[in-house]
Amino acid sequence: KRRPKVLYDVEHRDGRWFISTNVGGTKDFHLVSSPASENSEESWEPVLDSNGERLFDGISKVFDGITPLKNHAICYGREEGIPQIWIVEFGDNNTINAFDRLQFDEKSYDVGGVRNKEYETSDVYLYYESLTQPTLTMKLDANNPMEREVIKTKFVPNYDASLYESKRFHVTSRDGKTEIPCSMV
């Protein structure tokens, strides 16, 4: 049911709802799952990895959404202000065999998913850009996410990447407690 200041985003996969929500007073969204039935909130349970740890608890990682596929799910979120993508590999009965974050060479970047309308695929399309890398679109196989194929790169006339360098660092705020992430090119 709708409630003030409570948000939900629901996806379906293999007879289950995967729900990102702020229910329960978490600072950010967390991920829960339940059988795909009406009024299923009473059966919501946290989505756990193979070690019994919550994938997204609404505290340590900011969770933005999930794209379910037949054997995988692509999860979007942020850590330390940087967008991240995680690949979930499902086993039988929606058990999670693997949960891995995609790694990139640069410390400061933007990455996100390109809308996927095919459920029975392991191909994932992403965009990636940074302070020194013009936007590119890449394809990866969720079964082997380290192998990436660049499909398209934004052409920037007279751009020479070797002339630029990007750094990420933290500065302490005036209160002396808060670390503020900064990027410089």
C-alpha atoms as one frame of an Amber mdcrd trajectory, in Angstrom:
protein
   0.000   0.000   0.000   1.074   3.562  -0.535   2.440   5.370   2.488   3.879
   8.863   2.902   7.670   9.048   2.362   7.899   5.337   1.442   9.223   4.494
  -2.006   9.269   1.217  -3.936  10.572  -0.025  -7.247   9.546  -3.555  -8.196
  10.990  -5.978 -10.746   9.944  -9.564 -11.468  12.224 -12.549 -11.988  11.382
 -16.249 -11.989   8.304 -16.086  -9.744   9.699 -13.531  -7.295   9.457  -9.800
  -6.753  12.738  -7.961  -6.288  11.908  -4.729  -4.494  14.127  -1.735  -3.842
  12.620   0.293  -1.033  13.296   2.582   1.893  10.800   0.750   4.126  12.204
   0.177   7.597  13.834   3.547   8.011  17.062   2.855   6.139  19.033   5.896
   5.047  19.026   4.693   1.431  17.258   2.004  -0.561  17.766  -1.658   0.281
  16.875  -4.800  -1.673  14.250  -7.306  -0.570  12.504 -10.172  -2.295   9.286
 -12.117  -1.925   7.110 -14.559  -3.851   5.357 -12.805  -6.734   1.893 -12.506
  -5.233  -0.474  -9.744  -4.224   0.097  -7.967  -0.916   3.372  -9.768  -0.320
   4.928  -7.283   2.101   4.578  -9.695   5.030   6.880 -12.160   3.223   9.589
  -9.670   2.240  13.078 -10.868   3.093  16.502  -9.345   2.494  18.362 -10.614
  -0.564  21.472 -12.420   0.698  24.688 -13.471  -1.031  26.189 -16.971  -0.785
  27.799 -16.000   2.563  24.492 -14.910   4.093  25.328 -11.183   3.855  22.784
  -8.668   2.580  23.516  -7.482  -0.955  22.259  -3.995  -0.227  21.425  -2.993
   3.321  20.551   0.671   2.725  23.620   1.808   4.670  27.021   0.824   3.245
  26.140   0.782  -0.464  23.586   3.072  -2.063  21.221   0.948  -4.141  19.515
   2.516  -7.170  17.888  -0.389  -9.007  17.985  -3.834 -10.527  17.562  -5.258
 -14.038  16.660  -8.956 -13.878  17.804 -11.400 -16.566  17.205 -15.134 -16.919
  20.385 -16.210 -15.081  21.650 -12.875 -13.749  20.629  -9.503 -12.445  22.381
  -6.197 -12.979  22.345  -3.989  -9.881  23.017  -0.267  -9.960  24.152   1.869
  -7.058  26.944   4.026  -5.635  29.875   3.724  -3.267  31.617   6.871  -2.026
  29.608   8.904  -4.529  30.809   6.916  -7.577  28.231   4.962  -9.636  28.780
   1.200  -9.492  27.410  -1.871 -11.235  27.205  -5.320  -9.691  26.527  -8.582
 -11.526  24.421 -11.123  -9.625  24.592 -14.718 -10.823  21.572 -16.810  -9.839
  21.480 -20.539  -9.185  18.437 -22.734  -8.662  15.456 -21.294  -6.755  16.829
 -17.730  -6.995  19.821 -18.560  -4.804  22.791 -16.296  -5.438  25.963 -17.998
  -6.640  28.034 -14.835  -7.196  27.825 -11.099  -6.530  30.626  -9.092  -8.111
  31.197  -5.379  -8.677  32.516  -4.351 -12.072  36.000  -2.887 -11.830  37.306
   0.060 -13.860  40.828   1.452 -14.136  39.979   5.046 -13.237  39.072   6.184
  -9.721  36.480   8.764 -10.795  33.935   7.946 -13.506  30.279   7.622 -14.418
  28.818   4.295 -15.482  25.280   3.127 -16.036  23.116   0.648 -17.821  21.590
   0.988 -21.230  17.937  -0.119 -21.202  17.692  -3.889 -21.706  14.430  -5.367
 -22.959  15.672  -8.956 -23.435  15.163 -11.243 -20.450  16.758 -14.383 -21.919
  20.213 -12.939 -22.516  23.502 -12.561 -20.713  24.552  -9.566 -22.825  24.667
  -6.312 -20.902  25.141  -2.868 -22.468  26.672  -0.055 -20.434  27.805   3.498
 -20.926  31.031   4.710 -19.347  32.686   8.124 -19.183  35.171   9.946 -16.999
  36.938  13.261 -16.743  39.468  11.966 -19.294  37.352   9.469 -21.301  34.598
  10.627 -23.660  31.394   8.608 -23.392  31.573   5.097 -24.730  29.059   2.290
 -24.981  30.284  -1.196 -24.198  28.881  -4.697 -24.306  29.793  -7.396 -21.833
  28.672 -10.943 -21.188  27.387 -11.345 -17.614  28.994 -14.808 -17.594  32.412
 -13.202 -18.152  32.159  -9.494 -17.229  35.899  -8.801 -17.516  35.716  -9.175
 -21.298  34.224  -5.962 -22.643  33.627  -4.885 -26.198  33.474  -1.171 -27.008
  30.530  -0.674 -29.361  30.685   3.086 -29.781  32.888   5.965 -28.585  31.869
   9.602 -28.688  34.129  11.392 -31.136  35.737  14.563 -29.759  37.718  16.489
 -32.414  41.409  17.063 -31.589  41.147  15.255 -28.243  44.339  13.564 -27.026
  43.765  11.515 -23.836  47.502  11.363 -23.125  47.448  15.109 -22.315  45.121
  14.591 -19.314  45.240  12.886 -15.961  42.502  12.397 -13.403  42.871  12.143
  -9.604  40.405  11.393  -6.816  41.058  12.494  -3.239  39.253  13.493  -0.043
  39.274  16.749   1.879  38.040  17.255   5.418  35.061  19.555   5.865  35.017
  22.529   8.235  33.474  20.391  10.964  36.695  18.336  10.982  34.779  15.060
  10.721  33.306  14.682   7.257  35.491  13.445   4.394  34.380  14.979   1.098
  35.320  13.117  -2.075  36.779  15.321  -4.838  37.880  14.680  -8.402  40.353
  16.755 -10.369  41.500  16.638 -13.978
